[in-house]
Amino acid sequence: MLKIKEEDLGFFQITNKNRLSPDYIRIFYGGVFAYTSIPILIMFLGVLLNGDKISLTPFEKIVVQTEVKLYVLEFVFLILFMSKKIAFKLQKLQTIVTLFYAFQLATLPFIVMVVEGIYDFPCDNKTLVYIGLILLGAICTHIVATIDVFRKAKHGGYKLEGPAVSFFTNTKLYLLIGITIGVIVLLVLIFLNLNYTFDEMAIYVTQTIILYIFAVV
């Protein structure tokens, strides 16, 4: 990474400058907050209407408490970065906050699948293992994608001038196919394990797609 020259990052810098522009960032933060508010509001409504009937396992309590705290943090950052002046002054913090929001978008909605006590979404230990493997796969995918970015930069793949450099190798193709097959198998196992309806599986599939999109972006 230390051998990468600044001139090798021209296109990369332009792309990320646009992504981290305060105008675009506020839209992204607002969209993520709105999307992640759906499961949180459903949870609060469920507790408000049926709080005396809800019984959570220790694991579910940990998940709920953690996600509520992270959601509150989302709200705080959203209010903070609504100001352009603050956004420009805290650009380094903004980069970290953007990663945090991407993490929330990719993972928070999974609370619907794992907290059966509130959402009444069928779940057991096997399903938790399958979900854990899906999340682990996304983490591994993100690590590989990050390493690939540095490798591409090192070999001039982000230069503004000069011939285009392609790094799409057979190894990447096989890795992509392997990850895709693995995720599909896990989703099928989840479906067969508890005989989910197609509507319930649609939630799994949609959130898994979002998870892996942000793993490679």
C-alpha positions as CSV (number, residue, x, y, z in Angstrom):
1,M,0.0,0.0,0.0
2,L,2.9,2.4,0.8
3,K,4.3,2.0,-2.7
4,I,1.1,3.4,-4.3
5,K,1.8,6.9,-5.8
6,E,-0.7,9.7,-5.6
7,E,-0.8,10.0,-9.4
8,D,-1.9,6.4,-9.5
9,L,-5.1,7.3,-7.7
10,G,-6.6,10.0,-9.9
11,F,-9.8,8.3,-10.9
12,F,-10.2,6.8,-7.4
13,Q,-9.9,10.2,-5.8
14,I,-12.5,11.8,-8.2
15,T,-14.9,9.0,-7.6
16,N,-14.6,9.2,-3.8
17,K,-14.7,13.0,-3.8
18,N,-18.1,12.8,-5.5
19,R,-19.3,10.0,-3.1
20,L,-18.2,12.0,0.0
21,S,-19.6,15.3,-1.2
22,P,-21.8,16.8,1.6
23,D,-24.7,17.2,-0.8
24,Y,-24.6,13.5,-1.8
25,I,-23.8,12.3,1.7
26,R,-26.8,13.9,3.2
27,I,-29.1,12.1,0.7
28,F,-27.3,8.8,1.5
29,Y,-27.6,9.3,5.3
30,G,-31.2,10.3,5.0
31,G,-32.0,7.3,2.8
32,V,-30.3,4.8,5.1
33,F,-31.9,6.3,8.2
34,A,-35.4,6.0,6.6
35,Y,-34.7,2.4,5.5
36,T,-33.4,1.3,8.9
37,S,-36.2,3.1,10.6
38,I,-38.7,0.6,9.3
39,P,-37.7,-2.4,11.4
40,I,-37.0,-0.2,14.4
41,L,-40.4,1.5,14.3
42,I,-42.1,-1.9,13.9
43,M,-40.2,-3.1,17.0
44,F,-41.3,0.0,19.0
45,L,-44.9,-0.4,17.9
46,G,-44.9,-4.1,18.8
47,V,-43.4,-3.3,22.3
48,L,-46.0,-0.5,22.8
49,L,-49.0,-2.6,21.8
50,N,-47.9,-6.1,23.1
51,G,-45.1,-5.3,25.5
52,D,-46.5,-7.6,28.3
53,K,-46.7,-10.5,25.9
54,I,-43.2,-10.2,24.5
55,S,-40.5,-12.6,25.8
56,L,-37.0,-12.3,24.5
57,T,-34.1,-14.8,24.8
58,P,-30.8,-13.4,26.2
59,F,-29.4,-13.4,22.6
60,E,-32.4,-11.4,21.4
61,K,-32.0,-8.9,24.2
62,I,-28.4,-8.3,23.3
63,V,-29.3,-7.9,19.6
64,V,-32.2,-5.5,20.3
65,Q,-30.2,-3.4,22.8
66,T,-27.2,-3.1,20.4
67,E,-29.3,-2.2,17.4
68,V,-31.3,0.4,19.3
69,K,-28.1,2.1,20.5
70,L,-26.6,2.0,16.9
71,Y,-29.9,3.4,15.6
72,V,-29.7,6.3,18.0
73,L,-26.2,6.9,16.9
74,E,-27.4,7.0,13.3
75,F,-29.9,9.8,14.2
76,V,-27.2,11.8,16.0
77,F,-24.9,11.7,13.0
78,L,-27.7,12.5,10.6
79,I,-28.6,15.7,12.6
80,L,-24.9,16.6,12.9
81,F,-24.0,16.2,9.2
82,M,-27.1,18.0,7.9
83,S,-25.0,21.2,8.2
84,K,-22.6,21.7,5.3
85,K,-20.2,23.6,7.5
86,I,-19.9,20.8,10.0
87,A,-19.6,18.3,7.1
88,F,-16.6,20.2,5.6
89,K,-14.9,20.6,9.0
90,L,-15.3,17.0,10.0
91,Q,-14.4,15.3,6.7
92,K,-12.3,12.6,8.3
93,L,-15.1,11.7,10.8
94,Q,-17.5,11.8,7.8
95,T,-15.6,9.0,6.1
96,I,-15.9,6.8,9.2
97,V,-19.6,7.8,9.6
98,T,-20.2,6.8,6.0
99,L,-18.8,3.4,6.6
100,F,-21.0,3.1,9.7
101,Y,-24.1,4.0,7.7
102,A,-23.2,1.4,5.1
103,F,-22.7,-1.2,7.8
104,Q,-26.1,-0.3,9.3
105,L,-27.9,-0.5,5.9
106,A,-26.4,-3.9,5.3
107,T,-26.9,-5.4,8.7
108,L,-29.6,-3.7,10.8
109,P,-32.6,-5.1,8.9
110,F,-31.4,-8.6,9.7
111,I,-32.8,-7.9,13.2
112,V,-36.2,-8.8,11.7
113,M,-35.0,-12.4,11.0
114,V,-33.2,-13.1,14.3
115,V,-35.5,-11.5,16.9
116,E,-38.5,-13.8,16.7
117,G,-39.9,-12.6,20.1
118,I,-40.8,-9.2,18.5
119,Y,-41.2,-9.7,14.8
120,D,-42.7,-13.2,14.9
121,F,-40.4,-14.2,12.1
122,P,-39.6,-18.0,12.4
123,C,-36.0,-18.6,13.5
124,D,-34.0,-21.3,15.2
125,N,-30.3,-22.1,15.9
126,K,-29.7,-23.5,12.5
127,T,-31.1,-20.4,10.8
128,L,-28.9,-18.2,13.0
129,V,-25.8,-20.2,11.9
130,Y,-26.8,-19.8,8.2
131,I,-27.3,-16.1,8.7
132,G,-24.0,-15.9,10.5
133,L,-22.3,-17.6,7.5
134,I,-23.9,-15.2,5.1
135,L,-22.6,-12.3,7.1
136,L,-19.2,-13.9,7.4
137,G,-19.1,-14.4,3.6
138,A,-19.9,-10.7,3.1
139,I,-17.0,-9.8,5.5
140,C,-14.6,-12.0,3.5
141,T,-15.9,-10.5,0.2
142,H,-15.3,-7.0,1.5
143,I,-11.7,-7.9,2.6
144,V,-11.0,-9.4,-0.8
145,A,-12.5,-6.4,-2.6
146,T,-10.4,-4.0,-0.5
147,I,-7.2,-5.9,-1.2
148,D,-8.1,-5.9,-4.9
149,V,-8.5,-2.1,-4.8
150,F,-5.0,-1.6,-3.4
151,R,-3.6,-4.1,-5.9
152,K,-5.3,-2.3,-8.8
153,A,-4.0,1.1,-7.6
154,K,-0.5,-0.3,-7.2
155,H,-0.5,-1.3,-10.9
156,G,-2.0,1.9,-12.2
157,G,-5.6,0.8,-12.5
158,Y,-6.9,4.2,-11.3
159,K,-4.7,6.5,-13.4
160,L,-6.6,9.2,-15.3
161,E,-4.2,8.9,-18.2
162,G,-2.8,6.0,-20.1
163,P,-4.3,2.7,-21.3
164,A,-7.1,1.0,-19.3
165,V,-5.9,-1.8,-17.1
166,S,-8.1,-4.8,-16.6
167,F,-7.7,-7.0,-13.5
168,F,-10.7,-9.3,-14.0
169,T,-8.9,-12.7,-13.9
170,N,-10.2,-16.2,-13.9
171,T,-9.5,-16.4,-10.2
172,K,-11.8,-13.5,-9.5
173,L,-14.4,-15.1,-11.8
174,Y,-14.2,-18.4,-9.9
175,L,-14.3,-16.6,-6.5
176,L,-17.4,-14.7,-7.6
177,I,-19.1,-17.8,-8.8
178,G,-18.2,-19.7,-5.6
179,I,-19.5,-16.9,-3.3
180,T,-22.7,-16.7,-5.3
181,I,-23.3,-20.4,-5.2
182,G,-22.5,-20.4,-1.4
183,V,-25.0,-17.7,-0.7
184,I,-27.7,-19.3,-2.8
185,V,-27.1,-22.6,-1.0
186,L,-27.4,-20.9,2.4
187,L,-30.7,-19.2,1.4
188,V,-32.1,-22.5,0.1
189,L,-31.1,-24.1,3.4
190,I,-32.8,-21.3,5.3
191,F,-36.0,-21.8,3.2
192,L,-36.1,-25.5,3.7
193,N,-35.2,-25.4,7.4
194,L,-38.3,-23.6,8.5
195,N,-40.5,-23.7,5.4
196,Y,-40.7,-19.9,5.0
197,T,-43.3,-18.4,2.7
198,F,-42.1,-16.7,-0.5
199,D,-42.8,-13.3,1.1
200,E,-40.6,-14.1,4.0
201,M,-37.8,-15.3,1.7
202,A,-38.1,-12.2,-0.4
203,I,-37.0,-10.2,2.7
204,Y,-34.0,-12.5,3.1
205,V,-33.0,-12.3,-0.6
206,T,-33.4,-8.5,-0.8
207,Q,-31.4,-7.9,2.4
208,T,-28.7,-10.4,1.3
209,I,-28.3,-8.6,-2.0
210,I,-28.0,-5.2,-0.3
211,L,-25.4,-6.8,2.1
212,Y,-23.2,-8.1,-0.7
213,I,-23.5,-4.9,-2.8
214,F,-22.0,-2.9,0.1
215,A,-19.4,-5.6,0.6
216,V,-17.9,-5.0,-2.8
217,V,-18.6,-1.2,-3.2
